[in-house]
Amino acid sequence: MIDLRSDTVTKPTPGMLNAIMEAEVGDDVFSEDPTVNSFEQKMAGMFGMEAGLFVPSGTMSNQLSIAVLTRPGDEVIIDELGHVFNYESGAAAHLSSVQLRPLKGKNGKLSRQLAEEAIRPKNDWDPHTRVIAIENTTNKGGGVCYSREEMLELSNLADEQGIFLHLDGARIWNAIIKTDIEPEFFGSIADTISICFSKGLGAPVGSMMLSSADHIAKARRFRKMWGGGMRQVGLLAAAADYAVEHHFPLLEEDHRRARLFAEAVDENPSFQIDLSSVETNIVIFDVKSAMAEDVLTEFSDAGVGIIPFGPKTIRATFHFQVGDAELEKVIEVVRGYGN
Ligand SMILES: *Cc1c(COP(=O)(O)O)cnc(C)c1O
């Protein structure tokens, strides 16, 4: 199957497996894994943050960030399409006793105005607005990127209000490739960042929380409490490091292929797509008359995996294990649909 269901479906390459084999390891719960320690420092340096914490998933690095930034009864402002709001099993309510305030932004992005209007006064009876959580690129929003200006406006708002900015950067790598914004910029606007190595970068496991040394020390304790303290995990850090070094530049090609796919979708009258929102490796489109499930079945019979993102909405996601030959076959299936 040509698997466009997600960019998480990639398998480790021989080069990556070799990096795993060669990794020097130690017990990371004792902070003694040299591969993890140097990788955390490397990523923190890259993004202009003091420290990093290697964790099993992006959900954990998002939730650790919320846990260290908030107190029970606080409120976190987020776009209604946000991963933290839709795909983390209600974790913020359970783990941090905070409520999420979903706002209707555009393509999963918040604007300064929208966030500003949602910040509450500081009465005893008000939930205290503590964090603005943004996602870059947006997943459910279709892989769009924030501009430098949009992020600065939100960061300035957070500073003026004495509240925090969290950046869910599961696909920050795609945003960097697309916008040419240097990684350190993200460290300058955000208090906490979550980055993932297991999406388009193609590592089997692994995400990282980046923040101040203080916040990371607190997060380290929560990680252990939540069962995320790992032992000789340099094996996975080595795979993640390999992914950053070797797979990061390949994202550009994923974006090019996603664009060609989206154009083919646009040319088929059975589908509806907003081409202007296709910026990176994610393509979201609607089915006009049939249901998404019917299209999925037909694509699946033709050997192409895609997923439903609503009753009439479909998502296709490109990654480096779908090359030009596969793209050609996929485009044939798109062109053939309904004809
Ligand atoms: C995938 C993803 C995450 C984290 O997912 P895990 O499966 O927990 O690693 C977080 N945010 C966004 C936007 C994502 O796409």
The ligand as an SDF file (V2000), in Angstrom:
LIG
                    3D

 15 15  0  0  0  0  0  0  0  0999 V2000
    1.2820   14.0320   16.2200 C   0  0  0  0  0  0  0  0  0  0  0  0
    1.0620   15.3190   16.8970 C   0  0  0  0  0  0  0  0  0  0  0  0
    1.3330   15.4660   18.2620 C   0  0  0  0  0  0  0  0  0  0  0  0
    1.8670   14.3750   19.1610 C   0  0  0  0  0  0  0  0  0  0  0  0
    1.4110   13.1300   18.9080 O   0  0  0  0  0  0  0  0  0  0  0  0
    1.9930   11.8040   19.5970 P   0  0  0  0  0  0  0  0  0  0  0  0
    1.2960   10.7700   18.8080 O   0  0  0  0  0  0  0  0  0  0  0  0
    1.5900   11.8680   21.0200 O   0  0  0  0  0  0  0  0  0  0  0  0
    3.4770   11.8000   19.4350 O   0  0  0  0  0  0  0  0  0  0  0  0
    1.1310   16.7050   18.8230 C   0  0  0  0  0  0  0  0  0  0  0  0
    0.6980   17.7390   18.0870 N   0  0  0  0  0  0  0  0  0  0  0  0
    0.4590   17.6440   16.7730 C   0  0  0  0  0  0  0  0  0  0  0  0
    0.0360   18.8370   16.0180 C   0  0  0  0  0  0  0  0  0  0  0  0
    0.6230   16.4280   16.1360 C   0  0  0  0  0  0  0  0  0  0  0  0
    0.3620   16.3340   14.8280 O   0  0  0  0  0  0  0  0  0  0  0  0
  1  2  1  0
  2  3  1  0
  2 14  2  0
  3  4  1  0
  3 10  2  0
  4  5  1  0
  5  6  1  0
  6  7  2  0
  6  8  1  0
  6  9  1  0
 10 11  1  0
 11 12  2  0
 12 13  1  0
 12 14  1  0
 14 15  1  0
M  END
$$$$
